[in-house]
Amino acid sequence: MSSERVQAIEAKLNEAFSPVKLLVKDQSHLHAGHEGAQAGGGHFDVTIVSQAFDGCRPLQRHRMIFSALESMMETDIHALRIRAKTPDEH
């Protein structure tokens, strides 16, 4: 299930942002027993580098990512740590 979630997150972010770098890590095992984990939601760490973030502030970038993952945020993702940069910032 975990690797399926990672693959689904990667697919949605690749489609939305055509990143030059994308790394999605499942950190759910670090939160075993946490309320969100008990409800079935996972904890994920996302590093994404995309030209799509050019001219956007960090909050805008996070909103863009949350929007791309909207359906998963309701069912599969409890927590998401995001590092979103442009190629020039990376």
Rosetta blueprint (number, residue, H / E / L):
1 M L
2 S H
3 S H
4 E H
5 R H
6 V H
7 Q H
8 A H
9 I H
10 E H
11 A H
12 K H
13 L H
14 N H
15 E H
16 A H
17 F H
18 S L
19 P L
20 V L
21 K E
22 L E
23 L E
24 V E
25 K E
26 D E
27 Q L
28 S H
29 H H
30 L H
31 H H
32 A L
33 G L
34 H L
35 E H
36 G H
37 A H
38 Q H
39 A L
40 G L
41 G L
42 G E
43 H E
44 F E
45 D E
46 V E
47 T E
48 I E
49 V E
50 S L
51 Q H
52 A H
53 F H
54 D L
55 G L
56 C L
57 R L
58 P H
59 L H
60 Q H
61 R H
62 H H
63 R H
64 M H
65 I H
66 F H
67 S H
68 A H
69 L L
70 E H
71 S H
72 M H
73 M H
74 E L
75 T L
76 D L
77 I E
78 H E
79 A E
80 L E
81 R E
82 I E
83 R E
84 A E
85 K E
86 T L
87 P L
88 D L
89 E L
90 H L
